[in-house]
Amino acid sequence: MLENAAAQRMALLHTESAFQILAKAQALEARGRHIIHMEIGQPDFKTPQNIIDAAYRAMNDGYTGYTPTPGLLRARQTIAEYAARHKKITTSADEVVIVPGGKPVMFYTMLMLVNPGDEVVYPNPSFPIYESCINFAGGTPVPLQLSAENDFRVDLEAFKGLITPKTKLVIINSPSNPTGGVFTRKDVLGIAEILRERPDIFILSDEIYDRLIFEGEAFSIASLPGFKDRTIILDGFSKTYAMTGWRLGYGIMHPELAAHMTMLMVNSNSCAAAFSQMAAIEALTGPQTEVDTMRAAFMERRDVLVEALNAIDGIRCCLPKGAFYAFPDISAFGIPSEEFASRLLDEAGVAAAHGTAFGAYGEGYLRLSYATSIENIKIAVERIERFVKTI
């Protein structure tokens, strides 16, 4: 009866494979298997206590109802002040839209900007929801290959070659999921120089990991003259403050675009949770010690993981400059990355995301999240080493 019930557009959406891998790993655990989880992208730290306390106070103070659709004015002002300090952009509350998580900013950006046939240039490998949203909006995905040979930075000549009269939107993500690559200031300036000739092209700058940079700097294209009004910044609280389950993100954009995004919000989510927004104020204005502690821990784990991976015959791994992902090259073993990841879970008890979950150019790679303990990382690498000897 339901065979043909779904609208045709539903076939344009794709899933996020890491959650499927997590479900399979949990099913194995339920049968008594010991699994090292490196498949899912969330910090393994507890949300800082001051943020939890702020949410608790807010609930007791009555922040349990609807808020204005774009968010509480105080929360939007706090985000604007944070952006001025951290991202070096001058913005205001009317340019901020608070949404439940980061993904709505991706989806709404496509829906409000991309017409059928418009081209969207996006990094590949990259977060899979980019391509999914482009397809759903009727756009044409145009992948920009990121390669290990270039440390997963942008190849400016290749980027320039992808810009056509149909290009409507360019997506930037730095630090990157899944590679951990960071675009340098020179890279961003190079992208801006190419796009300066096409003021009709918008930019979605996904900056969700910009507080988790180990080498280099956070440098937003929106901070450059002439680019703020054509850039939609995506950011949020999930990664920096270990708040994945709080479902709270935001976009910063020109007021006219903010009005469109607000219209999409009112037709889909109404608003983000009031007490979560009050917790966000505390997150941005309160002590940042635990953020620094998490960043230092991720950096230490990164060093342990990458060194150990590169000691395994047949595996090569770039040193990630940010986020909490390693993206090792496993192509030497001659099997597709999806099969490699599936067997690694079944035979070795290590849950990892296969490279093609992040696009066609991810073939031959795995994504390993090092948002887990050093003890788990060492066990995982030992299991990986034993596993590859059986291939």
Rosetta blueprint (number, residue, H / E / L):
1 M L
2 L L
3 E L
4 N L
5 A L
6 A L
7 A L
8 Q H
9 R H
10 M H
11 A H
12 L H
13 L L
14 H L
15 T L
16 E L
17 S H
18 A H
19 F H
20 Q H
21 I H
22 L H
23 A H
24 K H
25 A H
26 Q H
27 A H
28 L H
29 E H
30 A H
31 R L
32 G L
33 R L
34 H L
35 I L
36 I E
37 H E
38 M L
39 E L
40 I L
41 G L
42 Q L
43 P L
44 D L
45 F L
46 K L
47 T L
48 P L
49 Q H
50 N H
51 I H
52 I H
53 D H
54 A H
55 A H
56 Y H
57 R H
58 A H
59 M H
60 N H
61 D L
62 G L
63 Y L
64 T L
65 G L
66 Y L
67 T L
68 P L
69 T L
70 P L
71 G L
72 L L
73 L H
74 R H
75 A H
76 R H
77 Q H
78 T H
79 I H
80 A H
81 E H
82 Y H
83 A H
84 A H
85 R H
86 H H
87 K L
88 K L
89 I L
90 T L
91 T L
92 S L
93 A H
94 D H
95 E H
96 V E
97 V E
98 I E
99 V E
100 P L
101 G L
102 G L
103 K H
104 P H
105 V H
106 M H
107 F H
108 Y H
109 T H
110 M H
111 L H
112 M H
113 L H
114 V L
115 N L
116 P L
117 G L
118 D L
119 E E
120 V E
121 V E
122 Y E
123 P E
124 N E
125 P L
126 S L
127 F L
128 P H
129 I H
130 Y H
131 E H
132 S H
133 C H
134 I H
135 N H
136 F H
137 A L
138 G L
139 G L
140 T E
141 P E
142 V E
143 P E
144 L E
145 Q E
146 L L
147 S L
148 A H
149 E H
150 N H
151 D L
152 F L
153 R L
154 V L
155 D L
156 L H
157 E H
158 A H
159 F H
160 K H
161 G H
162 L H
163 I L
164 T L
165 P L
166 K L
167 T E
168 K E
169 L E
170 V E
171 I E
172 I E
173 N E
174 S L
175 P L
176 S L
177 N L
178 P L
179 T L
180 G L
181 G L
182 V L
183 F L
184 T L
185 R H
186 K H
187 D H
188 V H
189 L H
190 G H
191 I H
192 A H
193 E H
194 I H
195 L H
196 R H
197 E L
198 R L
199 P L
200 D L
201 I L
202 F E
203 I E
204 L E
205 S E
206 D E
207 E L
208 I L
209 Y L
210 D L
211 R L
212 L L
213 I E
214 F L
215 E L
216 G L
217 E L
218 A L
219 F L
220 S L
221 I H
222 A H
223 S H
224 L L
225 P L
226 G L
227 F L
228 K H
229 D H
230 R H
231 T E
232 I E
233 I E
234 L E
235 D E
236 G E
237 F L
238 S L
239 K L
240 T L
241 Y L
242 A L
243 M L
244 T H
245 G H
246 W H
247 R L
248 L L
249 G E
250 Y E
251 G E
252 I E
253 M L
254 H L
255 P H
256 E H
257 L H
258 A H
259 A H
260 H H
261 M H
262 T H
263 M H
264 L H
265 M H
266 V H
267 N L
268 S L
269 N L
270 S L
271 C L
272 A L
273 A L
274 A H
275 F H
276 S H
277 Q H
278 M H
279 A H
280 A H
281 I H
282 E H
283 A H
284 L H
285 T H
286 G L
287 P L
288 Q L
289 T H
290 E H
291 V H
292 D H
293 T H
294 M H
295 R H
296 A H
297 A H
298 F H
299 M H
300 E H
301 R H
302 R H
303 D H
304 V H
305 L H
306 V H
307 E H
308 A H
309 L H
310 N H
311 A L
312 I L
313 D L
314 G L
315 I L
316 R E
317 C L
318 C L
319 L L
320 P L
321 K L
322 G E
323 A L
324 F L
325 Y E
326 A E
327 F L
328 P L
329 D E
330 I L
331 S H
332 A H
333 F H
334 G L
335 I L
336 P L
337 S H
338 E H
339 E H
340 F H
341 A H
342 S H
343 R H
344 L H
345 L H
346 D H
347 E H
348 A H
349 G L
350 V E
351 A E
352 A L
353 A E
354 H E
355 G H
356 T H
357 A H
358 F H
359 G L
360 A H
361 Y H
362 G H
363 E L
364 G L
365 Y E
366 L E
367 R E
368 L E
369 S E
370 Y L
371 A L
372 T L
373 S L
374 I H
375 E H
376 N H
377 I H
378 K H
379 I H
380 A H
381 V H
382 E H
383 R H
384 I H
385 E H
386 R H
387 F H
388 V H
389 K L
390 T L
391 I L
